[in-house]
Amino acid sequence: MVDLTTRYLGLELRSPIVASASPLTRPADTARRIQDAGAAAIVMPSLFEEEILHEEISLNRALEAGSEHFAEALDYFPAIDDFADAGERYLADLDRIKAACSVPVIASLNATSTGGWVRYATLLEAAGADAIELNLYHVAADPTRSGQDMEHADLEIIAAVRAGTRLPLSVKLSPYYSAMANFAARAVAAGADGLVVFNRFYQPDLDLDTLEVVPRVELSTQWELRLPLRWIAILRPQLPHRASLAATSGVSAGTDVVKAVMVGADVAMMTSALLRHGPGHLTTVEAELVAWMDTHDYASISQLRGSATSATSEDPSAFERANYMKTLHAWTAPNELTPRSP
Ligand SMILES: Cc1cc2nc3c(=O)[nH]c(=O)nc-3n(C[C@H](O)[C@H](O)[C@H](O)COP(=O)(O)O)c2cc1C
């Protein structure tokens, strides 16, 4: 029997296969199907800061109007109900998922500032979340803000949420930090118990018939796993042992989970594969993982974990440069481009 158990953010999981944040992980019935198909933990989709701010602004406006013009305030109140309590609705959904599922449920916050998150972290803890994933999703499009400014702001958010809860805290990173290893280490020092590597940024397209921007979500391909694989291999030997690592982007088959664990991930997360094939795909992925480990004589996930990182640990930058040169030199030209001898 292969032992699939792993530890992630201090939580004991029955396997390293986790369902990442997506529209599938919010309704309690699909969350339950995902668990029953084999997910060892479930990450809820993010509660966005803007949703909460939008409500709070609307509520304040209505209350101000109420004190000055009562008749107008009456008009405001039905509108408040429409988008009232994005936070409350999120907490209610978390409560339903907790009632339906026995695996750990990780709530996700998408923050752009420190305000309000401490309060929400406390509320999520009270509502039964087993951990919080902080989704730091932003595009550095402001020319007046340096990389240092942006990193400093992110670290402040991590520290503020850390201070607001005793729950395990993971931070979902984008791949666009200019000095990834440095930022990852500082994120852990600021209070992250684990890093989720990497979030996918959605690239809008242009529709040439309507001349409009098309905010299309493309599901990932397996090829995209290479970026998290490379960075987890680089980060694992350099981060404190207590820091967990999760691979996300391009995980689709059992062999992808093998690769993620081999480079040092504690868990591998899936969204696109579940949206494509449905929750039942998790059962296939687990069977593939077990079959691979059996065939290659790995008895446990702890034996497999990190078995491919040691080569990079001495001098990661030199290792990466050497590999870059080797890869470029290894390219072989198709026949028609090969120079003929005279
Ligand atoms: C439709 C959709 C919705 C998503 N919503 C969230 C979200 O609310 N919060 C978040 O952190 N990630 C969100 N993600 C990102 C996924 O959790 C995941 O990190 C990403 O899709 C890469 O994994 P994959 O290759 O398995 O899809 C979403 C992805 C998709 C496709």
The ligand as an SDF file (V2000), in Angstrom:
LIG
                    3D

 31 33  0  0  0  0  0  0  0  0999 V2000
  -12.9210   30.1370  -13.7140 C   0  0  0  0  0  0  0  0  0  0  0  0
  -11.7900   30.2750  -12.7170 C   0  0  0  0  0  0  0  0  0  0  0  0
  -11.9890   30.9540  -11.5160 C   0  0  0  0  0  0  0  0  0  0  0  0
  -10.9340   31.1220  -10.6050 C   0  0  0  0  0  0  0  0  0  0  0  0
  -11.1560   31.7970   -9.4340 N   0  0  0  0  0  0  0  0  0  0  0  0
  -10.1210   31.9680   -8.5630 C   0  0  0  0  0  0  0  0  0  0  0  0
  -10.3140   32.6750   -7.3430 C   0  0  0  0  0  0  0  0  0  0  0  0
  -11.4150   33.1360   -7.0080 O   0  0  0  0  0  0  0  0  0  0  0  0
   -9.2360   32.8400   -6.5330 N   0  0  0  0  0  0  0  0  0  0  0  0
   -8.0010   32.3440   -6.8430 C   0  0  0  0  0  0  0  0  0  0  0  0
   -7.0590   32.5070   -6.0610 O   0  0  0  0  0  0  0  0  0  0  0  0
   -7.7950   31.6600   -7.9880 N   0  0  0  0  0  0  0  0  0  0  0  0
   -8.8180   31.4840   -8.8500 C   0  0  0  0  0  0  0  0  0  0  0  0
   -8.6090   30.7870  -10.0170 N   0  0  0  0  0  0  0  0  0  0  0  0
   -7.2460   30.2640  -10.2910 C   0  0  0  0  0  0  0  0  0  0  0  0
   -7.1500   28.7780   -9.9360 C   0  0  0  0  0  0  0  0  0  0  0  0
   -7.3750   28.5590   -8.5570 O   0  0  0  0  0  0  0  0  0  0  0  0
   -5.7900   28.1900  -10.3090 C   0  0  0  0  0  0  0  0  0  0  0  0
   -4.7840   28.7140   -9.4790 O   0  0  0  0  0  0  0  0  0  0  0  0
   -5.4070   28.4680  -11.7570 C   0  0  0  0  0  0  0  0  0  0  0  0
   -6.4940   28.2300  -12.6250 O   0  0  0  0  0  0  0  0  0  0  0  0
   -4.2450   27.5760  -12.1920 C   0  0  0  0  0  0  0  0  0  0  0  0
   -4.5440   26.2140  -11.9750 O   0  0  0  0  0  0  0  0  0  0  0  0
   -5.0420   25.2340  -13.1500 P   0  0  0  0  0  0  0  0  0  0  0  0
   -3.9870   25.1810  -14.1670 O   0  0  0  0  0  0  0  0  0  0  0  0
   -5.2600   23.9150  -12.4380 O   0  0  0  0  0  0  0  0  0  0  0  0
   -6.3090   25.8080  -13.6790 O   0  0  0  0  0  0  0  0  0  0  0  0
   -9.6540   30.6000  -10.9200 C   0  0  0  0  0  0  0  0  0  0  0  0
   -9.4590   29.9080  -12.1280 C   0  0  0  0  0  0  0  0  0  0  0  0
  -10.5000   29.7530  -13.0180 C   0  0  0  0  0  0  0  0  0  0  0  0
  -10.2420   28.9960  -14.3040 C   0  0  0  0  0  0  0  0  0  0  0  0
  1  2  1  0
  2  3  1  0
  2 30  2  0
  3  4  2  0
  4  5  1  0
  4 28  1  0
  5  6  2  0
  6  7  1  0
  6 13  1  0
  7  8  2  0
  7  9  1  0
  9 10  1  0
 10 11  2  0
 10 12  1  0
 12 13  2  0
 13 14  1  0
 14 15  1  0
 14 28  1  0
 15 16  1  0
 16 17  1  0
 16 18  1  0
 18 19  1  0
 18 20  1  0
 20 21  1  0
 20 22  1  0
 22 23  1  0
 23 24  1  0
 24 25  2  0
 24 26  1  0
 24 27  1  0
 28 29  2  0
 29 30  1  0
 30 31  1  0
M  END
$$$$
